[in-house]
Amino acid sequence: MATTQQIFKIDRTMRQSLNQHVAKCIWLTGLSGSGKSTLANLLEQELHDLGKRTYILDGDNIRQFLNADLGFSDEDRTENIRRIAHVARLMVDAGLIVIVAFISPFEKDRQLARSLFAKDDFFEIYIETPLEVCEQRDTKGLYAKARAHGLRNFTGIDSPYEAPSNPELILNTTQSLPAALVQKTLNYLGFK
């Protein structure tokens, strides 16, 4: 059955006008333990303090509800990112600044996400943190489990992570403190 898109009177331009800011998708990608959730949380706090309407889509949280039916096979990871990219696009259409914090290990999936947005709506930020640092941070014990073969298809151990080929911004969490990286992000995006 073919579907048609409904056109409504209130559109993104009107929502952005009401919000008094432009909507964007800020896509944070990196290994587990790289600092994505920490940076997303700090970035949202700063944007909130600036009067911006925001929402964080975090991989751990989304997998508890919307994507609870997905595992960690390559196919499930691709579907995970496809779904969240569409949710993020809807949120941008709603006039929000959406911060997506997902490992999103495959370049093709991140490119699919980017393709859903206009050029100036999507900003890929690579949280560049070496695997050994992520393993040292291992607050959830996931790397230790993966190394002991108790956790299969773990990104960085027995499942690949493909670093972005052309992100808008690279943030290295071993060279700067999170607060400084958030300020760098705000400056890049034109909020400071």
Phi, psi and omega in degrees: 000127180282145177243155176236148181279132176279139178253127181247162184290324180271123182240180183301319180301318180292321179294317179297321178298317178296320180285339182064036172199160179277141177280149181209159169246119178253107188259108178266124180232146179167172180297161171301130181087003181286336180118011182302308183293321178299312180293321178300316180297313179294320179296316179297320178300315179297315180295320177300316179297334177274002178084021180266145178269123189226168169202139177259130169253108184252136184307313181298317182291317182294324180291345177281339187231278185303319184247028180296340181276359184258144174262214185235021173292165178303319181295317179293323177297319178297316179295322177304311182289322178301313181297312185292328177297320178291321176298316179299319179298319177297320180292323175295318177298330177284356176093013183265159166266110183257131179252115182258120180242088182229143174307314181038072192287342187253131180303317183298326180287321177293325177293323175298315178302312180302322185294343180280349187244155170293158186309315185271011181258345189237127180230111178271125179239118181271118176272095187274104179224125181301147180308316183297327177288317177301320179293323178294325180283340185333064183295334181266354180073017185287320179296318179299317177297317181295320179294330179272008178066024177264355182222111185267157178060039181270125183301129180096341180252288178241013172225135187286155166240122179261109180299145180301141181277333183207061180288158176291329184210143174241126178244121181258113185282354177267349183252342182218154176285153181307317181300321179292323179293324177294318178297320177300318179295313179300318178297314180299319183279356176084021179267350180228000000 
